[in-house]
Amino acid sequence: MNILDKIVIDKRNEVNLRKGLIPVSQLEQSVLFNRETVSLSNTLRNSKSGIIAEHKRRSPSKSVINHTLNVQDVATGYENAGVCGMSVLTDGKYFGGSLDDLLTARASCNLPLLRKEFIIDEYQILEAKAYGADVILLIAAILTRDEIKQFSEFAKRLNLDVLLEVHNEEELHKSIMPSLDMLGVNNRNLKTFDVSLETSKVLSELIPDDFVKVSESGISNIEAIKELQPFGYKGFLIGENFMKTDNPGASATVFIKSLL
């Protein structure tokens, strides 16, 4: 059993618990549920940098990244830096995040917000909407084609953008469908945690141009982005590179200025 299998087992238990605590009707009555969402895919299409900056306290591969920063400062810092969107980890057990982080980020900035989560139930998509997200992440490695279709179409009915993450050609082939906005290639091998930009390069040719291409993991310098842009990538998800500093917003500012 790999780390992803463990996370999914824990996630199913967690979601069942949350369903018992907060009914769907309560989520739908949230103040944020009817807000007009901002499209991350459109923002990326029209951007020169394509940076999606992340708020992440820790991860299974790197353990603690940064536990001292508050979400409000990170969100306002990222917005001032001119990033295209912000990814907020909401998994508690493995990444130290929460839905409250998403809520705080929403109150602190006008950026498109991605709920970075292991989505295995429609309930989590309703949560994303109720807590102020504009985009959800679906991970092909943990979902069947039918689930990807069901969840992405449900998200579109809620006016949420959908970023589908793949790790290899097999996942990509089962995932391509009209209800997706962005296809993200994760350069990290989930079994070994090794990172290679070659994954993004190889898979780029198999992604139709209808989708915004996003590269994830292992992007820690300007060179990596310049290397991937010729392969059609418009989005670059950067987490640890900014979060491991004392001031992620300032780091993102320097990074984007150097890139442009």
TIMI-738356 format. One record per residue (C-alpha): residue number from 0; x, y, z. Coordinates in pm, whole numbers, always signed. Layout:
BEGIN
ROKE   k     xx     yy     zz
ROKE NUM      X      Y      Z
...
//
This chain:
BEGIN
ROKE   k     xx     yy     zz
ROKE   0     +0     +0     +0
ROKE   1   +148   +335   -104
ROKE   2    +97   +672    +66
ROKE   3   -191   +762   -167
ROKE   4   -382   +445    -71
ROKE   5   -341   +529   +298
ROKE   6   -456   +888   +245
ROKE   7   -769   +773    +58
ROKE   8   -868   +527   +333
ROKE   9   -832   +800   +596
ROKE  10  -1013  +1048   +371
ROKE  11  -1318   +823   +334
ROKE  12  -1348   +800   +712
ROKE  13  -1301  +1175   +749
ROKE  14  -1565  +1261   +486
ROKE  15  -1819  +1024   +641
ROKE  16  -1760  +1194   +976
ROKE  17  -1798  +1544   +829
ROKE  18  -2120  +1445   +653
ROKE  19  -2264  +1350   +989
ROKE  20  -2162  +1685  +1142
ROKE  21  -2255  +1932   +867
ROKE  22  -2552  +1850   +642
ROKE  23  -2550  +1946   +273
ROKE  24  -2830  +2198   +337
ROKE  25  -2601  +2386   +577
ROKE  26  -2321  +2401   +319
ROKE  27  -2565  +2534    +57
ROKE  28  -2674  +2812   +293
ROKE  29  -2318  +2937   +333
ROKE  30  -2265  +3307   +256
ROKE  31  -2002  +3213     -2
ROKE  32  -2204  +2943   -177
ROKE  33  -2362  +3181   -428
ROKE  34  -2061  +3405   -488
ROKE  35  -1948  +3445   -847
ROKE  36  -1639  +3234   -899
ROKE  37  -1321  +3346  -1077
ROKE  38  -1189  +3120  -1353
ROKE  39   -830  +3009  -1297
ROKE  40   -810  +2856  -1645
ROKE  41   -901  +3189  -1809
ROKE  42   -652  +3373  -1586
ROKE  43   -375  +3130  -1687
ROKE  44   -459  +3160  -2057
ROKE  45   -406  +3537  -2039
ROKE  46   -101  +3537  -1811
ROKE  47   +268  +3569  -1890
ROKE  48   +386  +3401  -1569
ROKE  49   +125  +3129  -1506
ROKE  50   +225  +3094  -1141
ROKE  51    -14  +2915   -906
ROKE  52   +137  +2962   -560
ROKE  53    +58  +2722   -278
ROKE  54     -7  +2739    +93
ROKE  55   +130  +2416   +238
ROKE  56   +254  +2356   +594
ROKE  57   +393  +2007   +550
ROKE  58   +383  +1704   +319
ROKE  59   +448  +1329   +344
ROKE  60   +759  +1364   +128
ROKE  61   +914  +1668   +298
ROKE  62   +752  +1657   +647
ROKE  63   +747  +2011   +793
ROKE  64   +782  +2291   +537
ROKE  65   +660  +2590   +739
ROKE  66   +433  +2596  +1043
ROKE  67   +491  +2958  +1146
ROKE  68   +315  +3157   +874
ROKE  69    -48  +3265   +885
ROKE  70   -269  +3214   +581
ROKE  71   -379  +3578   +563
ROKE  72    -23  +3705   +520
ROKE  73    +56  +3437   +263
ROKE  74   -259  +3510    +59
ROKE  75   -212  +3888    +54
ROKE  76   +158  +3840    -21
ROKE  77    +82  +3615   -317
ROKE  78   -180  +3855   -451
ROKE  79    +58  +4150   -427
ROKE  80   +324  +3942   -605
ROKE  81    +92  +3902   -904
ROKE  82    +39  +3526   -901
ROKE  83   -244  +3384  -1116
ROKE  84   -402  +3180   -841
ROKE  85   -349  +3028   -498
ROKE  86   -363  +2662   -406
ROKE  87   -472  +2588    -49
ROKE  88   -408  +2246   +104
ROKE  89   -710  +2149   +315
ROKE  90   -601  +1799   +422
ROKE  91   -526  +1797   +795
ROKE  92   -360  +1463   +875
ROKE  93    -91  +1459   +605
ROKE  94    -52  +1825   +507
ROKE  95   -153  +2022   +817
ROKE  96   -423  +2216   +633
ROKE  97   -793  +2279   +692
ROKE  98  -1105  +2425   +534
ROKE  99  -1056  +2723   +767
ROKE 100   -735  +2796   +573
ROKE 101   -946  +2819   +257
ROKE 102  -1195  +3048   +431
ROKE 103   -915  +3276   +557
ROKE 104   -752  +3290   +213
ROKE 105  -1088  +3382    +58
ROKE 106  -1133  +3667   +305
ROKE 107   -778  +3790   +240
ROKE 108   -752  +3805   -140
ROKE 109   -942  +3810   -469
ROKE 110   -727  +3545   -638
ROKE 111   -882  +3232   -790
ROKE 112   -850  +2974   -511
ROKE 113   -788  +2604   -569
ROKE 114   -900  +2363   -300
ROKE 115   -608  +2117   -300
ROKE 116   -761  +1803   -160
ROKE 117   -807  +1431   -216
ROKE 118  -1161  +1442   -352
ROKE 119  -1346  +1112   -337
ROKE 120  -1704  +1236   -276
ROKE 121  -1937  +1504   -417
ROKE 122  -1976  +1634    -61
ROKE 123  -1618  +1770    -73
ROKE 124  -1703  +1968   -387
ROKE 125  -1997  +2129   -205
ROKE 126  -1757  +2209    +79
ROKE 127  -1514  +2370   -166
ROKE 128  -1792  +2594   -297
ROKE 129  -1920  +2679    +52
ROKE 130  -1573  +2774   +177
ROKE 131  -1488  +3003   -113
ROKE 132  -1295  +2794   -366
ROKE 133  -1306  +2868   -739
ROKE 134  -1133  +2549   -852
ROKE 135  -1121  +2187   -739
ROKE 136   -847  +1931   -793
ROKE 137   -929  +1580   -908
ROKE 138   -652  +1320   -890
ROKE 139   -673  +1055  -1163
ROKE 140   -467   +807   -960
ROKE 141   -743   +769   -699
ROKE 142  -1052   +792   -922
ROKE 143  -1219   +581  -1190
ROKE 144  -1315   +737  -1524
ROKE 145  -1681   +737  -1412
ROKE 146  -1591   +920  -1090
ROKE 147  -1386  +1179  -1279
ROKE 148  -1686  +1238  -1508
ROKE 149  -1934  +1252  -1217
ROKE 150  -1725  +1487  -1002
ROKE 151  -1613  +1718  -1283
ROKE 152  -1965  +1759  -1420
ROKE 153  -2095  +1825  -1068
ROKE 154  -1826  +2090  -1017
ROKE 155  -1914  +2259  -1348
ROKE 156  -2279  +2282  -1236
ROKE 157  -2150  +2476   -935
ROKE 158  -1944  +2705  -1167
ROKE 159  -1617  +2567  -1035
ROKE 160  -1312  +2516  -1258
ROKE 161  -1168  +2165  -1262
ROKE 162   -797  +2080  -1259
ROKE 163   -735  +1711  -1325
ROKE 164   -398  +1577  -1213
ROKE 165   -221  +1288  -1386
ROKE 166   +113  +1115  -1329
ROKE 167   +142   +899  -1641
ROKE 168     +2   +820  -1985
ROKE 169   -247   +560  -1859
ROKE 170   -407   +811  -1619
ROKE 171   -417  +1075  -1891
ROKE 172   -598   +851  -2141
ROKE 173   -872   +757  -1895
ROKE 174   -924  +1119  -1791
ROKE 175   -967  +1335  -2099
ROKE 176  -1326  +1465  -2116
ROKE 177  -1503  +1795  -2192
ROKE 178  -1594  +1871  -1827
ROKE 179  -1229  +1946  -1740
ROKE 180  -1070  +2291  -1774
ROKE 181   -707  +2216  -1692
ROKE 182   -488  +1909  -1711
ROKE 183   -209  +1904  -1457
ROKE 184    +95  +1680  -1488
ROKE 185   +253  +1595  -1155
ROKE 186   +626  +1545  -1204
ROKE 187   +656  +1352   -876
ROKE 188   +647   +973   -890
ROKE 189   +408   +880   -607
ROKE 190   +577   +549   -545
ROKE 191   +936   +677   -518
ROKE 192   +878  +1054   -465
ROKE 193  +1142  +1117   -735
ROKE 194  +1075  +1429   -943
ROKE 195  +1144  +1470  -1316
ROKE 196  +1030  +1744  -1555
ROKE 197  +1051  +1484  -1833
ROKE 198   +707  +1363  -1720
ROKE 199   +554  +1699  -1818
ROKE 200   +744  +1706  -2147
ROKE 201   +644  +1356  -2254
ROKE 202   +276  +1392  -2161
ROKE 203   +240  +1742  -2310
ROKE 204   +211  +1600  -2662
ROKE 205    -84  +1383  -2556
ROKE 206   -288  +1668  -2402
ROKE 207   -533  +1829  -2648
ROKE 208   -504  +2208  -2687
ROKE 209   -860  +2257  -2555
ROKE 210   -721  +2219  -2201
ROKE 211   -490  +2453  -2015
ROKE 212   -173  +2258  -1939
ROKE 213    -37  +2285  -1584
ROKE 214   +292  +2142  -1459
ROKE 215   +315  +2048  -1090
ROKE 216   +601  +1954   -854
ROKE 217   +971  +2011   -893
ROKE 218   +939  +2366  -1024
ROKE 219  +1183  +2555   -807
ROKE 220  +1350  +2795  -1049
ROKE 221  +1292  +3015  -1353
ROKE 222  +1483  +2771  -1576
ROKE 223  +1228  +2495  -1513
ROKE 224   +944  +2719  -1634
ROKE 225  +1135  +2836  -1940
ROKE 226  +1210  +2473  -2016
ROKE 227   +841  +2378  -2000
ROKE 228   +680  +2676  -2176
ROKE 229   +774  +2553  -2528
ROKE 230   +578  +2235  -2447
ROKE 231   +258  +2440  -2416
ROKE 232   +239  +2476  -2038
ROKE 233    +49  +2786  -1923
ROKE 234    +30  +2703  -1551
ROKE 235   +302  +2619  -1298
ROKE 236   +211  +2507   -948
ROKE 237   +477  +2611   -699
ROKE 238   +445  +2513   -335
ROKE 239   +753  +2437   -131
ROKE 240   +978  +2688   -310
ROKE 241   +786  +2987   -167
ROKE 242   +657  +2827   +154
ROKE 243   +999  +2724   +283
ROKE 244  +1097  +3094   +308
ROKE 245  +1004  +3342   +584
ROKE 246   +802  +3552   +339
ROKE 247   +636  +3352    +58
ROKE 248   +482  +3667    -96
ROKE 249   +820  +3840   -122
ROKE 250   +976  +3523   -267
ROKE 251   +698  +3501   -526
ROKE 252   +749  +3869   -614
ROKE 253  +1120  +3819   -682
ROKE 254  +1050  +3498   -875
ROKE 255   +788  +3655  -1104
ROKE 256   +997  +3968  -1169
ROKE 257  +1289  +3745  -1273
ROKE 258  +1061  +3539  -1495
ROKE 259   +913  +3838  -1676
//
